[in-house]
Amino acid sequence: MFLTISTTGTPDSPATDLGFLLHKHPDHAQRFSTAHGTAHVLYPEATAERCTAALLLEVDAVALVRRGKGKGRGGAPDTALAQYVNDRPYAASSLLAVALSAVFSTAMKGQCRARPELPPAARPLRISVPALPARGGADLVRALFEPLGWTVTAEAVPLDETFPEWGDSRYLRLELASERLTLAEALRHLYVLLPVLDDTKHYWVAPDEVDKLLRAGEGWLPGHPEHKLITSRFLSRRWSLTREALDRLELVRLAETDDTDVEEIDNAVDEESDTEEKPVPLAVLRREAILAALHASGARRVLDLGCGQGQLVQALLKDVRYTEIVGVDVSVRALAIAARRLKLDRMGERQAARVRLVQGSLSYTDRRLKGYDAAVLSEVVEHLDPPRLPALEYAVFGAARPGTVLVTTPNVEYNVRWETLPAGHSRHGDHRFEWTREEFRAWSRAVAERHGYTVEFTPVGLDDPEVGPPTQMAVFTLDRATPTAKEEAA
């Protein structure tokens, strides 16, 4: 995928100011890792009279298939060949829009600390997109861009220039020119309208896409004559999200056009903003799920195995039902941070009697861990090399044998929903593996069978209908009536 942004300069305003606006120096070629490949920013020309910045996105097509499970338009399975042979590496789409947002995020917000006078100023701009998929053709391209102040040149790309009788493809060569727009406005137009013209997205459209659309469309989308089509296509025709976005756009439009109702509408928008729930961080959702499962188990004495910096221990201390809480970690540094977080040196005697932090490895049996009601392994197993998993399994389920064991781990299938996660990467540099839902369930059931536990599974976070939740949790309960394999042998 390829896109260029050009501007011309004057003696008072050199064209190379484009480098300040984009926060990318014209003398350097730079590369950035994106969710589905590598983005390169370079300047084919950079003089005081004319400056051009180019964004080249190299898409990892194989990783795109693996992460997206080969889903075609509308979520239907593609044919095996179409998963690998398609236009994704070449044609402008939501992949390029996400790269624009990631690489030029500061420019898109209209910010420039080095030269704060530059972002608000309109400048001559010319944008070129060599391969633009356009469902609706050149007429739709003009209908979308011309009301925003662009002069549009859209030429159809023939299927094969050698055989003109074959006709034109669905792709266009697009040139946009304007003298009265800011660079931030131009980038926001592209961010919204590129995936609208392609009429598909490479990732699942979640509710937060409404906020993304309204932020990028601020100042131009409410009054656009095609705002309904733009909204519907940007949100992949998800009816509930489209309705929500259109309702919010209507509030903005009325506030801009009807002076008599401005105060009333502003109040309504303020009330909606005050009551609107912000997304809850996954770490908080995970902690809440663990606390709920511990409460349901009736546990009083709890082990936090791999306690890290003590966030869960701190939450457990706030609940008086837990009479003994032990945090275990192999890292002495992490335990020192946990001690500072908990303020152990200033804790009252009664509270201090409820909590201990101990250093230890979960790959070895430890007599100090026996006899507890519950143990938590939160985001721990994926940090072990797979050959060490049997040792952890025996140390926890075979030797310590708490009545309840909670295990949470990332669901690798959900990684496709993280726009900023580079293709083929784990969520954390120290993760030795990340399991699919089926892999995690198979491991958990085998562990439960070997050590006399029953196991149930709970999603943590939004349970995506295609790829499942971001975190998966197994709740193991010791079956007192079932002997372990060791007990049977005895």
C-alpha positions as CSV (number, residue, x, y, z in Angstrom):
1,M,0.0,0.0,0.0
2,F,1.3,3.4,-0.9
3,L,0.2,7.0,-0.3
4,T,1.9,10.3,-0.7
5,I,1.2,13.8,0.8
6,S,2.7,16.8,-1.0
7,T,2.7,20.5,-0.3
8,T,4.3,23.6,-1.9
9,G,6.0,26.4,-0.1
10,T,6.6,30.1,-0.1
11,P,9.6,32.2,1.2
12,D,7.7,32.7,4.5
13,S,6.4,29.2,4.7
14,P,8.8,26.5,3.3
15,A,7.3,23.3,2.1
16,T,9.6,21.4,4.4
17,D,7.4,22.5,7.3
18,L,5.6,19.3,6.4
19,G,8.2,17.5,8.4
20,F,7.3,19.4,11.5
21,L,3.6,18.7,11.0
22,L,4.1,15.0,10.5
23,H,6.8,14.7,13.2
24,K,9.0,12.9,10.7
25,H,12.3,14.4,9.6
26,P,12.7,14.7,5.8
27,D,16.4,13.6,6.0
28,H,15.6,10.2,7.5
29,A,13.7,7.1,6.2
30,Q,11.8,5.6,9.2
31,R,10.0,2.4,9.8
32,F,7.3,1.5,12.3
33,S,5.8,-1.8,13.3
34,T,2.0,-1.9,12.9
35,A,-0.6,-4.5,13.7
36,H,-0.3,-6.1,10.3
37,G,3.0,-5.3,8.9
38,T,5.7,-2.6,8.6
39,A,5.1,1.0,7.7
40,H,7.8,3.1,6.1
41,V,7.9,6.9,6.0
42,L,10.2,8.6,3.5
43,Y,10.5,11.8,1.6
44,P,11.0,11.4,-2.2
45,E,11.5,15.2,-2.4
46,A,12.1,17.8,0.3
47,T,12.9,21.3,-0.8
48,A,11.7,24.7,0.3
49,E,9.5,24.9,-2.9
50,R,8.0,21.4,-2.8
51,C,8.0,18.5,-0.2
52,T,6.4,15.1,-0.5
53,A,6.1,12.5,2.3
54,A,5.3,8.9,1.4
55,L,3.8,6.2,3.5
56,L,4.5,2.7,2.4
57,L,2.8,-0.2,4.2
58,E,4.2,-3.7,3.8
59,V,1.5,-6.0,4.8
60,D,2.4,-9.5,6.2
61,A,-0.3,-11.3,4.2
62,V,0.3,-14.7,5.8
63,A,0.1,-13.3,9.3
64,L,-3.1,-11.5,8.3
65,V,-4.7,-14.8,7.4
66,R,-3.5,-16.5,10.5
67,R,-4.7,-13.8,12.8
68,G,-7.9,-13.1,10.9
69,K,-8.8,-16.8,10.5
70,G,-9.3,-16.2,6.8
71,K,-12.6,-14.4,7.2
72,G,-13.9,-12.7,4.2
73,R,-16.4,-9.9,3.8
74,G,-19.2,-10.1,6.3
75,G,-17.3,-12.7,8.4
76,A,-17.9,-15.5,6.0
77,P,-15.1,-18.0,5.4
78,D,-13.1,-17.2,2.3
79,T,-12.0,-19.9,-0.1
80,A,-8.5,-21.3,0.7
81,L,-6.9,-19.6,-2.2
82,A,-8.6,-16.2,-1.6
83,Q,-7.2,-16.1,1.9
84,Y,-3.7,-15.7,0.4
85,V,-4.3,-14.2,-3.0
86,N,-6.1,-10.9,-2.5
87,D,-5.6,-7.1,-2.8
88,R,-4.7,-6.5,0.9
89,P,-1.0,-5.9,0.4
90,Y,-1.6,-3.4,-2.3
91,A,-4.9,-1.6,-2.2
92,A,-5.7,1.2,0.2
93,S,-8.1,0.0,3.0
94,S,-8.6,0.0,6.7
95,L,-5.1,-1.5,7.0
96,L,-3.7,1.8,5.6
97,A,-6.1,3.9,7.7
98,V,-4.9,2.2,10.9
99,A,-1.3,2.8,9.8
100,L,-2.0,6.5,9.2
101,S,-3.5,6.7,12.7
102,A,-0.5,4.9,14.3
103,V,2.3,6.6,12.4
104,F,0.8,10.1,12.2
105,S,-1.3,10.2,15.4
106,T,0.1,13.5,16.6
107,A,-0.4,15.2,13.2
108,M,-3.9,13.8,13.1
109,K,-4.7,15.5,16.4
110,G,-3.4,18.8,15.1
111,Q,-0.5,19.1,17.5
112,C,3.1,20.3,17.0
113,R,5.0,21.4,20.1
114,A,8.0,22.5,18.1
115,R,6.0,24.8,15.9
116,P,2.5,25.3,17.4
117,E,1.6,27.9,14.8
118,L,1.7,25.4,12.0
119,P,-1.2,22.9,12.6
120,P,-4.1,25.5,12.5
121,A,-2.9,27.0,9.2
122,A,-4.4,25.8,5.9
123,R,-1.8,24.9,3.2
124,P,-1.8,23.6,-0.3
125,L,-2.1,19.8,-0.2
126,R,-2.0,17.1,-2.8
127,I,-2.7,13.5,-1.8
128,S,-2.1,10.6,-4.2
129,V,-3.4,7.0,-3.7
130,P,-2.3,4.8,-6.6
131,A,-4.7,1.9,-5.9
132,L,-8.0,2.7,-4.2
133,P,-10.8,0.0,-4.1
134,A,-14.0,2.0,-4.4
135,R,-17.3,0.2,-4.1
136,G,-19.4,2.8,-5.9
137,G,-16.8,4.0,-8.3
138,A,-15.5,7.5,-9.1
139,D,-19.0,9.0,-8.6
140,L,-19.0,7.9,-4.9
141,V,-15.4,9.1,-4.4
142,R,-16.4,12.6,-5.6
143,A,-19.5,12.5,-3.5
144,L,-17.5,11.8,-0.4
145,F,-14.5,14.1,-0.9
146,E,-15.8,17.1,-2.8
147,P,-18.1,18.4,0.0
148,L,-15.0,18.5,2.2
149,G,-13.2,21.0,-0.1
150,W,-11.2,18.6,-2.2
151,T,-10.7,18.7,-5.9
152,V,-11.0,15.1,-7.0
153,T,-9.3,13.3,-9.9
154,A,-10.3,9.6,-10.0
155,E,-9.2,7.5,-12.9
156,A,-10.2,3.8,-13.3
157,V,-7.4,1.3,-13.4
158,P,-7.8,-1.1,-16.3
159,L,-7.7,-4.9,-15.6
160,D,-4.8,-5.2,-18.0
161,E,-3.4,-2.3,-20.0
162,T,-2.3,-4.8,-22.7
163,F,-5.9,-5.9,-23.2
164,P,-8.1,-2.7,-22.9
165,E,-11.1,-4.7,-24.1
166,W,-11.1,-6.5,-20.8
167,G,-12.4,-3.3,-19.2
168,D,-11.7,-1.6,-16.0
169,S,-11.0,-3.0,-12.5
170,R,-12.8,-1.8,-9.4
171,Y,-9.6,0.2,-8.4
172,L,-9.0,3.9,-9.0
173,R,-6.0,6.2,-9.1
174,L,-7.0,9.0,-6.8
175,E,-5.6,12.5,-6.6
176,L,-6.9,14.9,-4.1
177,A,-6.0,18.6,-4.1
178,S,-6.9,21.5,-1.8
179,E,-5.7,24.9,-0.9
180,R,-7.9,25.5,2.2
181,L,-7.6,22.5,4.5
182,T,-5.2,21.8,7.4
183,L,-3.0,18.6,7.4
184,A,-4.9,17.3,10.4
185,E,-8.2,17.6,8.6
186,A,-6.8,15.8,5.6
187,L,-5.5,12.9,7.6
188,R,-8.9,12.6,9.5
189,H,-10.7,12.5,6.1
190,L,-8.5,9.7,4.9
191,Y,-8.8,7.7,8.1
192,V,-12.5,7.6,7.8
193,L,-13.1,7.5,4.1
194,L,-10.5,4.9,3.0
195,P,-12.3,2.0,4.7
196,V,-15.7,3.5,3.7
197,L,-14.7,3.2,0.0
198,D,-13.3,-0.3,0.4
199,D,-16.5,-1.1,2.3
200,T,-14.9,-3.7,4.6
201,K,-12.6,-3.8,7.6
202,H,-9.8,-6.2,8.5
203,Y,-10.8,-6.4,12.2
204,W,-13.9,-6.9,14.2
205,V,-15.9,-3.7,14.7
206,A,-16.4,-3.2,18.4
207,P,-18.5,-0.5,20.2
208,D,-15.4,1.7,20.6
209,E,-15.4,2.2,16.8
210,V,-18.2,4.7,17.3
211,D,-16.0,7.0,19.4
212,K,-13.2,6.6,16.8
213,L,-15.6,7.7,14.1
214,L,-16.9,10.7,16.0
215,R,-13.4,11.9,17.0
216,A,-12.1,11.7,13.4
217,G,-15.3,13.2,12.0
218,E,-15.5,16.1,14.4
219,G,-16.2,19.3,12.5
220,W,-17.1,17.8,9.2
221,L,-19.1,14.5,9.5
222,P,-22.3,15.8,11.0
223,G,-23.0,18.2,8.1
224,H,-21.7,15.9,5.4
225,P,-24.5,15.0,2.8
226,E,-23.4,11.4,2.9
227,H,-23.0,11.1,6.6
228,K,-25.4,8.1,6.9
229,L,-23.6,6.1,4.2
230,I,-20.2,7.0,5.8
231,T,-21.4,6.0,9.3
232,S,-23.0,2.7,8.1
233,R,-20.0,1.6,6.1
234,F,-17.4,2.7,8.7
235,L,-19.2,0.6,11.3
236,S,-19.5,-2.4,8.9
237,R,-23.3,-2.0,8.8
238,R,-23.7,-3.1,12.4
239,W,-27.2,-1.6,13.0
240,S,-26.9,-0.9,16.7
241,L,-23.6,0.9,16.4
242,T,-24.8,2.8,13.3
243,R,-27.9,4.0,15.1
244,E,-25.9,5.1,18.2
245,A,-23.5,7.1,16.0
246,L,-26.2,8.7,14.0
247,D,-28.1,9.8,17.1
248,R,-25.0,11.4,18.5
249,L,-24.2,13.1,15.2
250,E,-27.7,14.5,15.1
251,L,-27.2,16.1,18.5
252,V,-24.1,17.7,17.3
253,R,-25.8,18.9,14.1
254,L,-28.7,20.4,15.9
255,A,-26.4,22.2,18.3
256,E,-24.6,23.7,15.3
257,T,-27.7,24.8,13.4
258,D,-30.4,25.7,15.9
259,D,-29.4,28.5,18.2
260,T,-32.6,28.4,20.2
261,D,-31.9,24.9,21.4
262,V,-28.2,25.1,21.8
263,E,-28.2,25.3,25.6
264,E,-30.7,22.5,25.9
265,I,-28.8,20.2,23.5
266,D,-25.4,21.0,25.1
267,N,-26.8,20.0,28.4
268,A,-28.1,16.7,26.9
269,V,-24.7,16.0,25.4
270,D,-23.0,16.8,28.7
271,E,-25.3,14.5,30.6
272,E,-24.7,11.7,28.1
273,S,-20.9,12.3,28.4
274,D,-21.1,12.2,32.2
275,T,-23.1,9.0,32.2
276,E,-21.2,7.3,29.4
277,E,-19.1,4.4,30.7
278,K,-15.4,4.5,29.8
279,P,-13.9,1.1,28.8
280,V,-12.7,-0.8,31.8
281,P,-9.0,-1.9,31.6
282,L,-8.6,-5.6,31.0
283,A,-6.4,-5.9,34.1
284,V,-9.3,-4.5,36.2
285,L,-11.8,-6.9,34.6
286,R,-9.4,-9.8,35.3
287,R,-9.0,-8.9,38.9
288,E,-12.7,-8.5,39.4
289,A,-13.4,-11.9,37.9
290,I,-10.8,-13.5,40.2
291,L,-12.3,-11.8,43.3
292,A,-15.8,-12.9,42.3
293,A,-14.6,-16.5,41.8
294,L,-12.8,-16.5,45.2
295,H,-15.9,-15.2,46.9
296,A,-18.0,-17.9,45.3
297,S,-15.6,-20.6,46.5
298,G,-15.9,-19.5,50.1
299,A,-12.1,-19.4,50.5
300,R,-10.5,-17.7,53.6
301,R,-6.8,-18.5,53.2
302,V,-5.5,-17.6,49.7
303,L,-2.3,-18.0,47.8
304,D,-1.4,-15.5,45.0
305,L,1.2,-17.5,43.0
306,G,3.2,-15.2,40.8
307,C,1.9,-12.2,42.7
308,G,4.2,-9.7,40.9
309,Q,3.9,-6.2,42.3
310,G,1.0,-7.1,44.6
311,Q,-2.1,-5.7,42.9
312,L,-4.3,-8.7,43.7
313,V,-2.8,-9.0,47.2
314,Q,-3.8,-5.4,47.8
315,A,-7.3,-6.0,46.7
316,L,-7.7,-9.1,48.8
317,L,-6.5,-7.2,51.9
318,K,-9.4,-4.8,51.6
319,D,-11.9,-7.7,52.1
320,V,-12.0,-8.9,55.8
321,R,-13.3,-12.3,54.8
322,Y,-9.8,-13.3,53.8
323,T,-7.9,-14.2,57.0
324,E,-4.6,-15.1,55.4
325,I,-3.1,-13.9,52.1
326,V,0.3,-15.1,50.8
327,G,2.0,-13.6,47.8
328,V,4.6,-15.7,46.1
329,D,7.0,-14.6,43.4
330,V,10.4,-15.7,42.1
331,S,11.5,-12.1,41.6
332,V,12.9,-10.4,44.8
333,R,12.6,-7.0,43.0
334,A,8.9,-7.6,42.4
335,L,8.3,-8.5,46.0
336,A,10.1,-5.4,47.2
337,I,7.8,-3.3,45.0
338,A,4.8,-5.2,46.3
339,A,5.9,-4.5,49.9
340,R,6.1,-0.8,49.1
341,R,2.7,-0.9,47.5
342,L,1.2,-2.6,50.5
343,K,3.1,-0.3,52.9
344,L,4.1,-3.3,55.0
345,D,6.5,-1.3,57.1
346,R,3.6,1.0,58.3
347,M,0.9,-1.6,58.4
348,G,-1.0,-2.1,61.7
349,E,-0.3,-5.3,63.7
350,R,-3.7,-6.9,63.0
351,Q,-3.5,-6.2,59.3
352,A,0.1,-7.3,59.0
353,A,-0.8,-10.7,60.6
354,R,-3.1,-11.4,57.5
355,V,-0.4,-11.0,54.8
356,R,3.0,-12.5,53.9
357,L,5.2,-12.1,50.8
358,V,7.6,-15.0,50.2
359,Q,10.1,-15.7,47.5
360,G,9.9,-19.0,45.7
361,S,9.7,-20.8,42.4
362,L,6.5,-22.4,41.2
363,S,8.5,-25.1,39.4
364,Y,9.4,-26.7,42.8
365,T,7.3,-28.2,45.6
366,D,7.1,-25.9,48.6
367,R,5.8,-27.1,52.0
368,R,4.9,-23.5,52.9
369,L,2.1,-23.6,50.2
370,K,0.2,-26.6,51.6
371,G,-3.2,-26.4,53.3
372,Y,-4.7,-23.2,51.7
373,D,-8.3,-22.8,50.6
374,A,-7.5,-21.3,47.2
375,A,-4.6,-20.4,44.9
376,V,-4.5,-17.9,42.0
377,L,-2.2,-18.2,39.0
378,S,-3.1,-15.0,37.1
379,E,-1.2,-14.6,33.9
380,V,1.6,-16.9,35.0
381,V,1.6,-20.1,33.0
382,E,2.4,-18.3,29.7
383,H,5.7,-17.1,31.2
384,L,7.0,-20.6,31.6
385,D,8.8,-22.6,29.0
386,P,6.4,-25.5,28.0
387,P,8.7,-28.2,29.3
388,R,8.4,-26.6,32.8
389,L,4.6,-26.8,32.9
390,P,4.5,-30.4,34.3
391,A,6.7,-29.2,37.2
392,L,4.3,-26.3,38.0
393,E,1.3,-28.6,37.6
394,Y,2.6,-31.0,40.2
395,A,3.9,-28.3,42.6
396,V,0.4,-26.6,42.7
397,F,-2.1,-29.4,42.0
398,G,-0.2,-32.4,43.2
399,A,1.7,-31.1,46.2
400,A,0.1,-27.9,47.5
401,R,-3.5,-29.1,46.6
402,P,-5.6,-26.0,47.5
403,G,-9.3,-26.5,47.4
404,T,-9.8,-24.1,44.5
405,V,-7.3,-23.0,41.9
406,L,-7.9,-20.1,39.5
407,V,-5.8,-19.9,36.3
408,T,-6.0,-17.0,33.9
409,T,-4.1,-16.7,30.6
410,P,-4.4,-14.7,27.4
411,N,-6.5,-16.0,24.6
412,V,-4.2,-15.9,21.5
413,E,-7.3,-15.9,19.2
414,Y,-8.3,-12.5,20.5
415,N,-4.9,-10.9,19.5
416,V,-6.3,-10.1,16.1
417,R,-8.6,-7.5,17.8
418,W,-5.6,-5.5,19.1
419,E,-4.9,-2.9,16.4
420,T,-1.6,-1.9,17.8
421,L,-0.2,-5.4,18.3
422,P,2.3,-6.2,15.5
423,A,1.5,-9.3,13.4
424,G,2.9,-12.5,14.9
425,H,3.8,-10.9,18.2
426,S,2.8,-12.0,21.7
427,R,1.1,-9.5,24.1
428,H,4.3,-9.5,26.3
429,G,7.9,-10.0,25.4
430,D,8.3,-12.6,28.1
431,H,5.4,-14.8,27.0
432,R,6.8,-18.2,25.9
433,F,3.5,-19.2,24.3
434,E,-0.2,-18.1,24.2
435,W,-3.0,-20.7,24.0
436,T,-6.1,-20.8,21.9
437,R,-9.3,-21.5,23.8
438,E,-9.2,-25.2,22.8
439,E,-5.6,-25.6,23.8
440,F,-6.2,-24.1,27.2
441,R,-9.3,-26.2,27.8
442,A,-7.4,-29.4,26.8
443,W,-4.6,-28.6,29.2
444,S,-6.9,-27.7,32.0
445,R,-9.1,-30.8,31.7
446,A,-6.0,-33.1,31.6
447,V,-4.6,-31.4,34.8
448,A,-8.0,-31.8,36.5
449,E,-8.3,-35.5,35.6
450,R,-4.7,-36.2,36.8
451,H,-5.1,-34.6,40.2
452,G,-8.7,-35.1,41.2
453,Y,-10.2,-31.7,40.3
454,T,-13.2,-30.6,38.4
455,V,-12.8,-27.6,36.1
456,E,-15.1,-24.9,34.7
457,F,-14.2,-22.1,32.3
458,T,-15.2,-18.4,32.4
459,P,-14.5,-15.6,29.9
460,V,-12.9,-12.4,31.1
461,G,-13.7,-9.3,29.2
462,L,-15.9,-8.9,26.1
463,D,-16.7,-12.4,24.7
464,D,-16.2,-11.8,21.0
465,P,-18.6,-14.0,19.0
466,E,-15.7,-14.9,16.6
467,V,-12.5,-15.1,18.6
468,G,-13.7,-15.3,22.2
469,P,-12.7,-13.2,25.2
470,P,-9.3,-11.5,25.6
471,T,-8.6,-13.5,28.8
472,Q,-9.7,-17.0,29.6
473,M,-10.1,-18.3,33.2
474,A,-10.3,-21.9,34.5
475,V,-11.8,-22.6,37.9
476,F,-10.5,-25.8,39.4
477,T,-12.3,-27.3,42.4
478,L,-10.8,-30.2,44.4
479,D,-13.1,-33.3,44.3
480,R,-12.5,-34.6,47.8
481,A,-14.2,-37.9,46.9
482,T,-11.9,-38.7,43.9
483,P,-8.5,-40.1,44.8
484,T,-5.5,-38.8,42.8
485,A,-3.4,-41.1,40.6
486,K,-0.7,-41.2,43.4
487,E,-3.3,-42.1,46.0
488,E,-4.7,-44.9,43.8
489,A,-1.2,-46.3,43.3
490,A,-0.7,-46.4,47.1
